[in-house]
Amino acid sequence: MSEIDHTSVPFLARGGDRQALLRGTGLVALGYAVGASVQSAYVLSEQVPQMGAVPVWARIGANMAAVVALLVLLAVQPVHLVHTWRQAVPPVLLASVGAAVLRLVCQRVFGVTHDSLAAYLVEGVGGAAICVFSAGVGVWAMLFARSMGERARTAERETLLVEVALAALEDEEIRVRRAVAEGLHATMQQRLVMMVARMDGLATRIELGGGAPTDVAALREVRVDLEHLRAQDVREMSRLLYPDQLEVGVVPALRALLRRVPTSIATRLVVEDDVRLLDDPATPMLTQAERLLLVRVVEEALTNALKHARPTSVEVELRRAGGALSLTVTDDGAGFDPALVTPSGTARLRDRITLVGGRLEVVGAPGEGTRVFAAVPVDALRGR
């Protein structure tokens, strides 16, 4: 018999398991105790008249003593901590034999059985068999109750994870909305206000017939500003909501993202052939959510590198690793001291990736660059 791990069962669950064990065993054993006593008294009174004189209460008393002994012996042993039927066999046999011996003693004291070896053998084997069966039912009831409890706890954890995931999505949506709103208000609105003011001034001068040769140049400047606003600010706000080329695939989206990196920084994108097959636009196997999560990891890594690390090169590597896609972003910048940095965007991404069963690691040291690694489970891979 393998050792029983007392620490693997929560303390509160142990009490419930013991109750289920004793309740199931007690109900079956009590039924046998009363039923067998009445049946024996009736049969013996008809077939062996001299044994029919034994009171029914004596038979029930002997059987009840055996039931109590069985429950006590099961309670004092760690039967409620077993995890398999095999582990339960030795303590159940020990308790059953002990209860059967006590039953024989009580039967002898109450004058229930014949004073013969055959009678003792029959009563002992029969009593032990009934005790084993009753205890077996109790063990089954305990294991079944434990299994149902574990399923209930698993369902509660899954429900909690869903609630946390929904809260994280809501937080992310609020963050993106706030970023878009701040961009529209702080940048685009101010620039539009200034351009409108300049155009109003030009229109007023033209209406009064006081136009100057420089007005044409001013109009051209306003046009350039509008074009810049369309090409830069509006597109930047759009990227916050939906990265370029994401509907085509994660690889095109990463290429579009790397094209935005200043030309003074060398960029390299390494994609494994298996990933290209999964990301084939003709037969895409990656969902939009999976693509977006991968692109967001690269966006966050690039943003941190450009803001804080001043790298000369950045490499993005995308590979298949079992049932997940592994993404690694490496730069040769200034690195960072983990003890002095409090992540915000990276922490949000780590929470989102953890919720889908993945992981995110950021490794760096002063003067040694930074490596961001993410493993994102993909449903398309799990079924292959």
Buried (B, 14 or more C-beta within 10 A) or exposed (E): EEEBEEEEBEEEBBEBBBBBBBBBBBEBBBEBBBEBBEEBBEEBBEEEEEBBEBEBEBBBBBBBBBBBBBBBBBBEBEBBBBBEEEBBBEBBBBBBBBBBBBBBBBBBEBBBBBEEEEBBEEBBEBBBEBBBBBBBBBBBBBBEBBEEBEEEEEEEEEEEBEEEBEEBEEEBEEBEEEBBEEBBEEBBEEBBEEBEEBBEEBEEBEEEEEEEEEBEEBBEEBEEBBEEBEEEBBEBBEBBEBBBBBEBBBBBBBBBBBEBBEEEBEBEBEBBEBBEEBBEEEEBBBEEEBBBBBBBBBBBBBEBBBEBBEBEEBBBBBBBEEBBBBBBBBBBBBBBEEEEEEBEBBEBBBBBBBBBEBBBEBEBEEEEBBBBBBBBBBEBBEEE
